Amino acid sequence: MRISILAALLLGLSGPVSAVELDIYHMLNHLDNYGNLDLRNKPYTSLPVNTVIKGNLNISKTRFVALPKGLDVQGSLEAANSSLATVPRGVKIKGYANFLGAKIENWPAGVSVGGYINFTDTPLRELPPGFHVKGDLSLVRTQIEALPDGIVVDGNLFIGGSKLTKFPDTMTVKGNIFLGGNRINTWPKNLTLGGAVAP
């Protein structure tokens, strides 16, 4: 009997760790003195609606599929190599947002990011009309085929390895455009470029 119980316990311990939601009380265990919330490699899958993070939020290598509605990150967001696929309209990120290797396919209008946005190695296919990035924008090795007309990038634009072969009629890039080997067949009629184009 004891052997059977011990075997059952060992099997239970060796099984997969189930993902759990992080409530506001358990969140305190992961906050540092600066208000940064580090959930990297943790088993959590979601945060409460209208969560406010006074520092940075790190959900890299987690099974977060969506950010909560009303999320306000007063620092930057690290979501590299996570399962994140959905960012709801109204989310605010004061600093940069790094989605390297995440699962995002569509970026909605109404999301505020105060710094660069890195979509490298995501399945991103679509950006909203009037998209404005307040820093660099990386679309390296994404599935995107077209940029929205009137797009504004305050920093550099990186598109190497993406499916982009044409640019919209009107676009603004205040830094450089790094093609990364992509051949652009259609260039904008109205291009405002602050730097240079690198092949």
MARKOL-661303 format. One line per 4 residues: number of its first residue (from 1); their letters; for each residue x, y, z of C-alpha. Coordinates in steps of 0.02 Angstrom, whole numbers, m for minus. Layout:
BEGIN
NUM = A = X:Y:Z; ...
END
This chain:
BEGIN
1 = MRIS = 0:0:0; 140:120:49; 231:83:m114; 73:121:m215
5 = ILAA = 46:286:m124; 228:335:m147; 220:292:m333; 63:397:m353
9 = LLLG = 146:544:m267; 301:531:m377; 194:523:m534; 99:677:m478
13 = LSGP = 258:774:m444; 335:727:m610; 181:779:m710; 165:949:m796
17 = VSAV = 142:1101:m686; m29:1176:m720; m37:1359:m765; m128:1475:m647
21 = ELDI = m198:1651:m646; m101:1777:m543; m215:1873:m425; m176:2043:m351
25 = YHML = m119:1969:m184; 3:1841:m255; 68:1977:m371; 150:2060:m219
29 = NHLD = 267:1910:m205; 343:1952:m375; 356:2142:m363; 522:2224:m322
33 = NYGN = 550:2390:m232; 540:2485:m397; 371:2415:m446; 439:2294:m577
37 = LDLR = 340:2133:m598; 450:1989:m656; 351:1834:m708; 480:1764:m827
41 = NKPY = 472:1574:m835; 331:1573:m707; 175:1462:m731; 50:1607:m732
45 = TSLP = m64:1636:m882; m154:1799:m845; m167:1956:m739; m324:2040:m670
49 = VNTV = m419:2166:m776; m360:2347:m756; m193:2297:m678; m72:2442:m654
53 = IKGN = 114:2403:m651; 217:2550:m587; 378:2482:m664; 420:2354:m798
57 = LNIS = 321:2196:m836; 414:2039:m890; 310:1891:m954; 447:1815:m1063
61 = KTRF = 439:1626:m1083; 266:1615:m1004; 100:1544:m1064; 12:1712:m1064
65 = VALP = m102:1709:m1217; m178:1882:m1192; m143:2038:m1093; m286:2094:m980
69 = KGLD = m404:2234:m1032; m357:2400:m955; m175:2350:m922; m66:2501:m882
73 = VQGS = 121:2467:m883; 212:2624:m827; 379:2550:m879; 419:2432:m1023
77 = LEAA = 349:2263:m1074; 456:2108:m1105; 357:1967:m1185; 494:1878:m1283
81 = NSSL = 465:1695:m1326; 298:1694:m1237; 130:1625:m1299; 58:1801:m1308
85 = ATVP = m59:1820:m1456; m182:1958:m1405; m156:2136:m1347; m325:2219:m1315
89 = RGVK = m370:2394:m1369; m337:2518:m1229; m180:2437:m1159; m48:2567:m1110
93 = IKGY = 140:2537:m1108; 242:2691:m1065; 409:2619:m1122; 456:2495:m1257
97 = ANFL = 372:2330:m1300; 473:2176:m1347; 372:2034:m1426; 519:1938:m1500
101 = GAKI = 460:1761:m1540; 284:1787:m1471; 123:1733:m1561; 48:1901:m1611
105 = ENWP = m35:1903:m1783; m135:2065:m1777; m99:2229:m1688; m258:2327:m1645
109 = AGVS = m284:2514:m1650; m294:2601:m1482; m142:2522:m1399; m19:2650:m1331
113 = VGGY = 169:2612:m1331; 292:2748:m1285; 450:2671:m1359; 510:2547:m1488
117 = INFT = 408:2393:m1537; 496:2230:m1581; 391:2104:m1679; 542:2001:m1737
121 = DTPL = 504:1816:m1768; 316:1834:m1737; 177:1781:m1858; 122:1964:m1871
125 = RELP = 15:1994:m2026; m73:2159:m1998; m48:2333:m1923; m190:2458:m1898
129 = PGFH = m223:2614:m2003; m130:2766:m1939; m2:2660:m1847; 126:2769:m1757
133 = VKGD = 280:2698:m1672; 372:2813:m1552; 539:2729:m1580; 610:2589:m1688
137 = LSLV = 497:2460:m1771; 561:2286:m1808; 463:2175:m1927; 608:2056:m1956
141 = RTQI = 554:1881:m2009; 367:1919:m1989; 226:1868:m2106; 170:2046:m2143
145 = EALP = 146:2086:m2328; 88:2268:m2321; 109:2420:m2209; m39:2535:m2174
149 = DGIV = m45:2695:m2275; 18:2842:m2174; 123:2739:m2055; 242:2843:m1947
153 = VDGN = 401:2771:m1869; 495:2893:m1758; 652:2785:m1760; 722:2653:m1878
157 = LFIG = 623:2526:m1979; 688:2347:m1995; 602:2230:m2121; 732:2096:m2164
161 = GSKL = 660:1922:m2189; 479:1984:m2190; 358:1964:m2336; 359:2150:m2376
165 = TKFP = 392:2188:m2560; 301:2354:m2572; 276:2510:m2467; 116:2614:m2449
169 = DTMT = 87:2777:m2544; 126:2881:m2391; 246:2838:m2250; 364:2925:m2129
173 = VKGN = 523:2850:m2056; 622:2976:m1955; 774:2862:m1943; 842:2735:m2067
177 = IFLG = 758:2596:m2165; 852:2431:m2154; 791:2318:m2294; 892:2168:m2234
181 = GNRI = 896:2092:m2408; 712:2122:m2449; 680:2188:m2624; 549:2326:m2627
185 = NTWP = 460:2338:m2794; 344:2482:m2751; 405:2636:m2658; 296:2772:m2580
189 = KNLT = 242:2923:m2681; 258:3024:m2522; 406:2964:m2418; 473:3067:m2274
193 = LGGA = 640:2990:m2226; 756:3063:m2095; 901:2946:m2127; 955:2828:m2265
197 = VAP = 902:2663:m2344; 1018:2516:m2308; 1001:2364:m2423
END
